[in-house]
Amino acid sequence: LLRTSARTMVPTTQRWFAAQAFLPVEEVTERVFTVIKANEKVDPSKVTESAHYVNDLGLDSLDHVEVLMAVEEEFAIEIPDAEAEKILTCQDTITFITSHPQAK
């Protein structure tokens, strides 16, 4: 919406945002951990925020993709391939989800 003030003739912009669009970090962390621990190749005791999918959890590239697909399903979002390549740890996943306004 673009408006012009009659006195100054300076354009002003008005924007509308949802009041609370993002999920709480604690909830996201718990749900991400649950999804990761549900993968049969993951030792649940090794799942921490800093755990690396390949180096710490022992997942190969296909397992990593499966975990991210399960995360997409859990939060009803789609992770673009370019972003998925950057998600290497549990913390990366949590950060992506908490910054995603459509995550449910």
N, CA, C and O atoms as CSV, one atom per row, in Angstrom:
chain,resi,resn,atom,element,x,y,z
A,1,LEU,N,N,0.856,-1.174,0.000
A,1,LEU,CA,C,0.000,0.000,0.000
A,1,LEU,C,C,0.891,1.222,0.000
A,1,LEU,O,O,1.756,1.349,0.867
A,2,LEU,N,N,0.708,2.103,-0.927
A,2,LEU,CA,C,1.528,3.307,-1.052
A,2,LEU,C,C,0.635,4.517,-0.849
A,2,LEU,O,O,-0.386,4.673,-1.518
A,3,ARG,N,N,1.027,5.357,0.070
A,3,ARG,CA,C,0.252,6.568,0.333
A,3,ARG,C,C,1.158,7.783,0.196
A,3,ARG,O,O,2.375,7.692,0.360
A,4,THR,N,N,0.552,8.903,-0.104
A,4,THR,CA,C,1.302,10.145,-0.204
A,4,THR,C,C,0.669,11.151,0.743
A,4,THR,O,O,-0.546,11.349,0.736
A,5,SER,N,N,1.479,11.764,1.533
A,5,SER,CA,C,0.976,12.787,2.441
A,5,SER,C,C,0.658,14.037,1.638
A,5,SER,O,O,1.440,14.433,0.774
A,6,ALA,N,N,-0.473,14.659,1.912
A,6,ALA,CA,C,-0.894,15.845,1.158
A,6,ALA,C,C,0.047,17.024,1.394
A,6,ALA,O,O,0.242,17.854,0.506
A,7,ARG,N,N,0.623,17.096,2.577
A,7,ARG,CA,C,1.495,18.236,2.885
A,7,ARG,C,C,2.904,18.066,2.342
A,7,ARG,O,O,3.481,19.006,1.796
A,8,THR,N,N,3.453,16.877,2.490
A,8,THR,CA,C,4.865,16.702,2.143
A,8,THR,C,C,5.077,15.994,0.817
A,8,THR,O,O,6.154,16.091,0.228
A,9,MET,N,N,4.072,15.288,0.344
A,9,MET,CA,C,4.166,14.521,-0.902
A,9,MET,C,C,5.300,13.486,-0.846
A,9,MET,O,O,5.929,13.185,-1.860
A,10,VAL,N,N,5.546,12.950,0.353
A,10,VAL,CA,C,6.553,11.902,0.541
A,10,VAL,C,C,5.828,10.564,0.620
A,10,VAL,O,O,4.922,10.409,1.439
A,11,PRO,N,N,6.205,9.594,-0.210
A,11,PRO,CA,C,5.527,8.302,-0.154
A,11,PRO,C,C,5.822,7.581,1.159
A,11,PRO,O,O,6.946,7.621,1.659
A,12,THR,N,N,4.811,6.926,1.708
A,12,THR,CA,C,4.995,6.104,2.905
A,12,THR,C,C,4.479,4.715,2.599
A,12,THR,O,O,3.560,4.549,1.796
A,13,THR,N,N,5.055,3.736,3.223
A,13,THR,CA,C,4.663,2.356,2.998
A,13,THR,C,C,4.121,1.780,4.291
A,13,THR,O,O,4.682,2.006,5.363
A,14,GLN,N,N,3.034,1.040,4.190
A,14,GLN,CA,C,2.452,0.391,5.348
A,14,GLN,C,C,2.520,-1.111,5.108
A,14,GLN,O,O,2.110,-1.588,4.050
A,15,ARG,N,N,3.037,-1.864,6.087
A,15,ARG,CA,C,3.163,-3.308,5.948
A,15,ARG,C,C,2.449,-3.991,7.097
A,15,ARG,O,O,2.362,-3.460,8.204
A,16,TRP,N,N,1.933,-5.196,6.808
A,16,TRP,CA,C,1.236,-5.984,7.816
A,16,TRP,C,C,1.973,-7.298,8.014
A,16,TRP,O,O,2.327,-7.970,7.045
A,17,PHE,N,N,2.204,-7.661,9.266
A,17,PHE,CA,C,2.879,-8.912,9.589
A,17,PHE,C,C,2.060,-9.681,10.604
A,17,PHE,O,O,1.323,-9.095,11.397
A,18,ALA,N,N,2.191,-10.992,10.574
A,18,ALA,CA,C,1.520,-11.821,11.586
A,18,ALA,C,C,2.154,-11.551,12.936
A,18,ALA,O,O,3.356,-11.301,13.026
A,19,ALA,N,N,1.362,-11.599,13.964
A,19,ALA,CA,C,1.864,-11.293,15.307
A,19,ALA,C,C,2.907,-12.318,15.758
A,19,ALA,O,O,3.970,-11.932,16.246
A,20,GLN,N,N,2.626,-13.606,15.607
A,20,GLN,CA,C,3.569,-14.640,16.026
A,20,GLN,C,C,3.681,-15.669,14.913
A,20,GLN,O,O,2.851,-16.572,14.805
A,21,ALA,N,N,4.701,-15.529,14.095
A,21,ALA,CA,C,4.833,-16.402,12.937
A,21,ALA,C,C,5.805,-17.555,13.168
A,21,ALA,O,O,5.809,-18.516,12.399
A,22,PHE,N,N,6.625,-17.479,14.208
A,22,PHE,CA,C,7.687,-18.460,14.389
A,22,PHE,C,C,7.436,-19.338,15.605
A,22,PHE,O,O,6.839,-18.911,16.593
A,23,LEU,N,N,7.912,-20.587,15.507
A,23,LEU,CA,C,7.767,-21.538,16.610
A,23,LEU,C,C,8.857,-21.315,17.659
A,23,LEU,O,O,9.960,-20.883,17.322
A,24,PRO,N,N,8.557,-21.606,18.927
A,24,PRO,CA,C,9.557,-21.462,19.997
A,24,PRO,C,C,10.718,-22.451,19.820
A,24,PRO,O,O,10.517,-23.587,19.392
A,25,VAL,N,N,11.913,-22.009,20.150
A,25,VAL,CA,C,13.125,-22.826,19.998
A,25,VAL,C,C,13.013,-24.140,20.763
A,25,VAL,O,O,13.413,-25.189,20.259
A,26,GLU,N,N,12.472,-24.088,21.972
A,26,GLU,CA,C,12.380,-25.300,22.800
A,26,GLU,C,C,11.508,-26.356,22.120
A,26,GLU,O,O,11.849,-27.538,22.098
A,27,GLU,N,N,10.384,-25.913,21.568
A,27,GLU,CA,C,9.484,-26.839,20.882
A,27,GLU,C,C,10.145,-27.412,19.633
A,27,GLU,O,O,10.063,-28.613,19.377
A,28,VAL,N,N,10.796,-26.555,18.862
A,28,VAL,CA,C,11.465,-27.005,17.641
A,28,VAL,C,C,12.562,-28.013,17.987
A,28,VAL,O,O,12.681,-29.051,17.336
A,29,THR,N,N,13.356,-27.712,19.004
A,29,THR,CA,C,14.443,-28.610,19.400
A,29,THR,C,C,13.899,-29.987,19.765
A,29,THR,O,O,14.414,-31.006,19.306
A,30,GLU,N,N,12.872,-30.013,20.580
A,30,GLU,CA,C,12.282,-31.289,21.011
A,30,GLU,C,C,11.750,-32.081,19.823
A,30,GLU,O,O,11.975,-33.288,19.727
A,31,ARG,N,N,11.051,-31.410,18.928
A,31,ARG,CA,C,10.478,-32.102,17.767
A,31,ARG,C,C,11.549,-32.560,16.785
A,31,ARG,O,O,11.440,-33.647,16.217
A,32,VAL,N,N,12.582,-31.746,16.576
A,32,VAL,CA,C,13.682,-32.139,15.684
A,32,VAL,C,C,14.390,-33.362,16.262
A,32,VAL,O,O,14.669,-34.317,15.537
A,33,PHE,N,N,14.681,-33.339,17.560
A,33,PHE,CA,C,15.339,-34.488,18.198
A,33,PHE,C,C,14.488,-35.752,18.059
A,33,PHE,O,O,15.023,-36.830,17.802
A,34,THR,N,N,13.186,-35.630,18.223
A,34,THR,CA,C,12.290,-36.783,18.103
A,34,THR,C,C,12.355,-37.368,16.695
A,34,THR,O,O,12.417,-38.586,16.526
A,35,VAL,N,N,12.339,-36.502,15.691
A,35,VAL,CA,C,12.418,-36.957,14.300
A,35,VAL,C,C,13.748,-37.654,14.039
A,35,VAL,O,O,13.783,-38.724,13.430
A,36,ILE,N,N,14.830,-37.059,14.492
A,36,ILE,CA,C,16.157,-37.638,14.248
A,36,ILE,C,C,16.308,-38.977,14.961
A,36,ILE,O,O,16.818,-39.938,14.384
A,37,LYS,N,N,15.868,-39.039,16.209
A,37,LYS,CA,C,15.983,-40.277,16.992
A,37,LYS,C,C,15.115,-41.393,16.428
A,37,LYS,O,O,15.380,-42.567,16.689
A,38,ALA,N,N,14.092,-41.053,15.666
A,38,ALA,CA,C,13.218,-42.057,15.067
A,38,ALA,C,C,13.892,-42.777,13.900
A,38,ALA,O,O,13.431,-43.838,13.478
A,39,ASN,N,N,14.977,-42.211,13.377
A,39,ASN,CA,C,15.704,-42.860,12.285
A,39,ASN,C,C,16.433,-44.069,12.849
A,39,ASN,O,O,17.189,-43.952,13.814
A,40,GLU,N,N,16.209,-45.223,12.250
A,40,GLU,CA,C,16.770,-46.479,12.768
A,40,GLU,C,C,18.300,-46.530,12.773
A,40,GLU,O,O,18.881,-47.328,13.508
A,41,LYS,N,N,18.951,-45.707,11.983
A,41,LYS,CA,C,20.417,-45.717,11.924
A,41,LYS,C,C,21.060,-44.786,12.950
A,41,LYS,O,O,22.284,-44.756,13.079
A,42,VAL,N,N,20.242,-44.027,13.679
A,42,VAL,CA,C,20.766,-43.059,14.638
A,42,VAL,C,C,20.741,-43.648,16.045
A,42,VAL,O,O,19.730,-44.193,16.488
A,43,ASP,N,N,21.868,-43.528,16.735
A,43,ASP,CA,C,21.931,-43.886,18.154
A,43,ASP,C,C,21.357,-42.691,18.914
A,43,ASP,O,O,21.975,-41.626,18.935
A,44,PRO,N,N,20.190,-42.845,19.537
A,44,PRO,CA,C,19.534,-41.717,20.213
A,44,PRO,C,C,20.404,-41.019,21.261
A,44,PRO,O,O,20.238,-39.825,21.509
A,45,SER,N,N,21.317,-41.748,21.868
A,45,SER,CA,C,22.172,-41.147,22.899
A,45,SER,C,C,23.172,-40.151,22.317
A,45,SER,O,O,23.751,-39.355,23.056
A,46,LYS,N,N,23.379,-40.184,21.014
A,46,LYS,CA,C,24.330,-39.278,20.367
A,46,LYS,C,C,23.684,-38.001,19.824
A,46,LYS,O,O,24.379,-37.112,19.331
A,47,VAL,N,N,22.363,-37.913,19.915
A,47,VAL,CA,C,21.656,-36.756,19.371
A,47,VAL,C,C,21.769,-35.583,20.345
A,47,VAL,O,O,21.214,-35.610,21.443
A,48,THR,N,N,22.498,-34.559,19.917
A,48,THR,CA,C,22.662,-33.316,20.670
A,48,THR,C,C,22.528,-32.168,19.676
A,48,THR,O,O,22.504,-32.391,18.466
A,49,GLU,N,N,22.442,-30.958,20.179
A,49,GLU,CA,C,22.327,-29.815,19.274
A,49,GLU,C,C,23.532,-29.711,18.341
A,49,GLU,O,O,23.385,-29.340,17.177
A,50,SER,N,N,24.714,-30.034,18.845
A,50,SER,CA,C,25.924,-29.875,18.033
A,50,SER,C,C,26.245,-31.100,17.174
A,50,SER,O,O,27.213,-31.080,16.413
A,51,ALA,N,N,25.452,-32.158,17.283
A,51,ALA,CA,C,25.738,-33.389,16.542
A,51,ALA,C,C,25.680,-33.158,15.027
A,51,ALA,O,O,24.711,-32.614,14.499
A,52,HIS,N,N,26.741,-33.587,14.351
A,52,HIS,CA,C,26.842,-33.517,12.891
A,52,HIS,C,C,26.230,-34.795,12.335
A,52,HIS,O,O,26.525,-35.890,12.815
A,53,TYR,N,N,25.377,-34.656,11.321
A,53,TYR,CA,C,24.673,-35.818,10.790
A,53,TYR,C,C,25.602,-36.929,10.312
A,53,TYR,O,O,25.332,-38.105,10.553
A,54,VAL,N,N,26.689,-36.573,9.640
A,54,VAL,CA,C,27.605,-37.573,9.099
A,54,VAL,C,C,28.671,-37.949,10.127
A,54,VAL,O,O,28.851,-39.126,10.438
A,55,ASN,N,N,29.372,-36.949,10.650
A,55,ASN,CA,C,30.507,-37.214,11.531
A,55,ASN,C,C,30.127,-37.796,12.891
A,55,ASN,O,O,30.822,-38.675,13.400
A,56,ASP,N,N,29.037,-37.319,13.481
A,56,ASP,CA,C,28.671,-37.766,14.825
A,56,ASP,C,C,27.572,-38.834,14.840
A,56,ASP,O,O,27.593,-39.744,15.668
A,57,LEU,N,N,26.626,-38.715,13.928
A,57,LEU,CA,C,25.497,-39.651,13.930
A,57,LEU,C,C,25.679,-40.787,12.929
A,57,LEU,O,O,24.881,-41.724,12.903
A,58,GLY,N,N,26.726,-40.712,12.104
A,58,GLY,CA,C,27.058,-41.799,11.188
A,58,GLY,C,C,26.109,-41.972,10.013
A,58,GLY,O,O,26.008,-43.063,9.452
A,59,LEU,N,N,25.417,-40.913,9.640
A,59,LEU,CA,C,24.502,-41.018,8.508
A,59,LEU,C,C,25.240,-40.795,7.192
A,59,LEU,O,O,26.164,-39.985,7.119
A,60,ASP,N,N,24.828,-41.517,6.157
A,60,ASP,CA,C,25.382,-41.235,4.831
A,60,ASP,C,C,24.485,-40.184,4.170
A,60,ASP,O,O,23.515,-39.728,4.776
A,61,SER,N,N,24.805,-39.803,2.942
A,61,SER,CA,C,24.067,-38.717,2.289
A,61,SER,C,C,22.582,-39.056,2.090
A,61,SER,O,O,21.730,-38.177,2.217
A,62,LEU,N,N,22.273,-40.298,1.785
A,62,LEU,CA,C,20.876,-40.698,1.608
A,62,LEU,C,C,20.129,-40.630,2.944
A,62,LEU,O,O,18.994,-40.157,2.996
A,63,ASP,N,N,20.762,-41.101,4.019
A,63,ASP,CA,C,20.142,-41.028,5.347
A,63,ASP,C,C,19.897,-39.579,5.746
A,63,ASP,O,O,18.864,-39.244,6.327
A,64,HIS,N,N,20.855,-38.735,5.427
A,64,HIS,CA,C,20.741,-37.307,5.737
A,64,HIS,C,C,19.523,-36.716,5.029
A,64,HIS,O,O,18.752,-35.973,5.636
A,65,VAL,N,N,19.349,-37.041,3.763
A,65,VAL,CA,C,18.201,-36.567,2.991
A,65,VAL,C,C,16.908,-37.101,3.607
A,65,VAL,O,O,15.925,-36.366,3.701
A,66,GLU,N,N,16.895,-38.360,4.024
A,66,GLU,CA,C,15.698,-38.943,4.638
A,66,GLU,C,C,15.329,-38.229,5.935
A,66,GLU,O,O,14.151,-38.003,6.210
A,67,VAL,N,N,16.342,-37.874,6.732
A,67,VAL,CA,C,16.083,-37.145,7.974
A,67,VAL,C,C,15.485,-35.779,7.650
A,67,VAL,O,O,14.515,-35.364,8.285
A,68,LEU,N,N,16.047,-35.083,6.680
A,68,LEU,CA,C,15.522,-33.761,6.327
A,68,LEU,C,C,14.113,-33.861,5.747
A,68,LEU,O,O,13.291,-32.973,5.974
A,69,MET,N,N,13.826,-34.914,5.012
A,69,MET,CA,C,12.468,-35.115,4.510
A,69,MET,C,C,11.493,-35.349,5.666
A,69,MET,O,O,10.364,-34.858,5.641
A,70,ALA,N,N,11.928,-36.090,6.663
A,70,ALA,CA,C,11.088,-36.325,7.839
A,70,ALA,C,C,10.853,-35.017,8.603
A,70,ALA,O,O,9.768,-34.792,9.138
A,71,VAL,N,N,11.876,-34.158,8.649
A,71,VAL,CA,C,11.739,-32.842,9.287
A,71,VAL,C,C,10.735,-32.000,8.505
A,71,VAL,O,O,9.889,-31.330,9.096
A,72,GLU,N,N,10.829,-32.035,7.180
A,72,GLU,CA,C,9.870,-31.300,6.347
A,72,GLU,C,C,8.441,-31.745,6.648
A,72,GLU,O,O,7.537,-30.920,6.783
A,73,GLU,N,N,8.253,-33.034,6.750
A,73,GLU,CA,C,6.921,-33.576,7.032
A,73,GLU,C,C,6.444,-33.161,8.427
A,73,GLU,O,O,5.287,-32.778,8.602
A,74,GLU,N,N,7.325,-33.239,9.404
A,74,GLU,CA,C,6.976,-32.884,10.783
A,74,GLU,C,C,6.524,-31.431,10.906
A,74,GLU,O,O,5.583,-31.133,11.642
A,75,PHE,N,N,7.188,-30.531,10.190
A,75,PHE,CA,C,6.904,-29.101,10.320
A,75,PHE,C,C,6.089,-28.529,9.158
A,75,PHE,O,O,5.855,-27.322,9.097
A,76,ALA,N,N,5.656,-29.396,8.237
A,76,ALA,CA,C,4.819,-28.998,7.098
A,76,ALA,C,C,5.454,-27.877,6.277
A,76,ALA,O,O,4.807,-26.886,5.938
A,77,ILE,N,N,6.728,-28.062,5.970
A,77,ILE,CA,C,7.456,-27.079,5.158
A,77,ILE,C,C,8.238,-27.812,4.076
A,77,ILE,O,O,8.301,-29.041,4.052
A,78,GLU,N,N,8.826,-27.034,3.191
A,78,GLU,CA,C,9.733,-27.587,2.198
A,78,GLU,C,C,11.080,-26.900,2.363
A,78,GLU,O,O,11.164,-25.672,2.410
A,79,ILE,N,N,12.129,-27.706,2.452
A,79,ILE,CA,C,13.478,-27.164,2.572
A,79,ILE,C,C,14.085,-27.161,1.171
A,79,ILE,O,O,14.287,-28.226,0.588
A,80,PRO,N,N,14.379,-25.987,0.623
A,80,PRO,CA,C,14.981,-25.932,-0.721
A,80,PRO,C,C,16.336,-26.661,-0.741
A,80,PRO,O,O,17.059,-26.671,0.255
A,81,ASP,N,N,16.659,-27.261,-1.873
A,81,ASP,CA,C,17.909,-28.010,-1.993
A,81,ASP,C,C,19.123,-27.184,-1.597
A,81,ASP,O,O,20.031,-27.691,-0.939
A,82,ALA,N,N,19.145,-25.925,-1.989
A,82,ALA,CA,C,20.293,-25.062,-1.659
A,82,ALA,C,C,20.439,-24.901,-0.150
A,82,ALA,O,O,21.557,-24.828,0.360
A,83,GLU,N,N,19.315,-24.844,0.568
A,83,GLU,CA,C,19.364,-24.736,2.030
A,83,GLU,C,C,19.707,-26.074,2.656
A,83,GLU,O,O,20.472,-26.132,3.619
A,84,ALA,N,N,19.151,-27.144,2.124
A,84,ALA,CA,C,19.399,-28.485,2.668
A,84,ALA,C,C,20.892,-28.823,2.659
A,84,ALA,O,O,21.386,-29.499,3.562
A,85,GLU,N,N,21.598,-28.356,1.648
A,85,GLU,CA,C,23.044,-28.609,1.565
A,85,GLU,C,C,23.804,-27.948,2.705
A,85,GLU,O,O,24.902,-28.383,3.052
A,86,LYS,N,N,23.232,-26.899,3.291
A,86,LYS,CA,C,23.875,-26.168,4.386
A,86,LYS,C,C,23.498,-26.719,5.757
A,86,LYS,O,O,24.115,-26.357,6.759
A,87,ILE,N,N,22.495,-27.587,5.811
A,87,ILE,CA,C,22.031,-28.143,7.087
A,87,ILE,C,C,22.818,-29.416,7.366
A,87,ILE,O,O,22.491,-30.491,6.863
A,88,LEU,N,N,23.859,-29.275,8.176
A,88,LEU,CA,C,24.766,-30.386,8.449
A,88,LEU,C,C,24.699,-30.900,9.881
A,88,LEU,O,O,25.164,-32.001,10.174
A,89,THR,N,N,24.115,-30.094,10.777
A,89,THR,CA,C,24.044,-30.476,12.188
A,89,THR,C,C,22.605,-30.340,12.679
A,89,THR,O,O,21.753,-29.760,12.007
A,90,CYS,N,N,22.359,-30.885,13.855
A,90,CYS,CA,C,21.039,-30.728,14.470
A,90,CYS,C,C,20.756,-29.246,14.697
A,90,CYS,O,O,19.632,-28.792,14.484
A,91,GLN,N,N,21.765,-28.488,15.127
A,91,GLN,CA,C,21.583,-27.058,15.368
A,91,GLN,C,C,21.236,-26.328,14.082
A,91,GLN,O,O,20.400,-25.424,14.098
A,92,ASP,N,N,21.856,-26.697,12.970
A,92,ASP,CA,C,21.509,-26.090,11.683
A,92,ASP,C,C,20.022,-26.309,11.374
A,92,ASP,O,O,19.341,-25.413,10.876
A,93,THR,N,N,19.541,-27.501,11.674
A,93,THR,CA,C,18.138,-27.831,11.429
A,93,THR,C,C,17.231,-26.977,12.307
A,93,THR,O,O,16.247,-26.411,11.831
A,94,ILE,N,N,17.567,-26.887,13.584
A,94,ILE,CA,C,16.782,-26.094,14.532
A,94,ILE,C,C,16.758,-24.631,14.110
A,94,ILE,O,O,15.708,-23.989,14.137
A,95,THR,N,N,17.906,-24.110,13.723
A,95,THR,CA,C,17.999,-22.713,13.291
A,95,THR,C,C,17.140,-22.468,12.054
A,95,THR,O,O,16.439,-21.459,11.974
A,96,PHE,N,N,17.192,-23.381,11.097
A,96,PHE,CA,C,16.391,-23.221,9.881
A,96,PHE,C,C,14.905,-23.219,10.220
A,96,PHE,O,O,14.164,-22.359,9.745
A,97,ILE,N,N,14.464,-24.168,11.034
A,97,ILE,CA,C,13.033,-24.279,11.363
A,97,ILE,C,C,12.561,-23.062,12.149
A,97,ILE,O,O,11.489,-22.527,11.864
A,98,THR,N,N,13.339,-22.615,13.133
A,98,THR,CA,C,12.904,-21.474,13.949
A,98,THR,C,C,12.875,-20.170,13.153
A,98,THR,O,O,12.204,-19.220,13.556
A,99,SER,N,N,13.581,-20.112,12.045
A,99,SER,CA,C,13.572,-18.911,11.225
A,99,SER,C,C,12.577,-19.006,10.069
A,99,SER,O,O,12.460,-18.077,9.270
A,100,HIS,N,N,11.862,-20.127,9.981
A,100,HIS,CA,C,10.927,-20.341,8.879
A,100,HIS,C,C,9.517,-19.950,9.315
A,100,HIS,O,O,8.938,-20.606,10.180
A,101,PRO,N,N,8.954,-18.890,8.730
A,101,PRO,CA,C,7.657,-18.398,9.190
A,101,PRO,C,C,6.478,-19.337,8.938
A,101,PRO,O,O,5.450,-19.207,9.603
A,102,GLN,N,N,6.594,-20.280,7.996
A,102,GLN,CA,C,5.484,-21.195,7.718
A,102,GLN,C,C,5.546,-22.496,8.503
A,102,GLN,O,O,4.629,-23.312,8.407
A,103,ALA,N,N,6.607,-22.708,9.279
A,103,ALA,CA,C,6.735,-23.947,10.037
A,103,ALA,C,C,5.575,-24.082,11.017
A,103,ALA,O,O,5.214,-23.125,11.702
A,104,LYS,N,N,4.997,-25.282,11.076
A,104,LYS,CA,C,3.840,-25.520,11.949
A,104,LYS,C,C,4.148,-26.565,12.990
A,104,LYS,O,O,3.290,-26.891,13.810
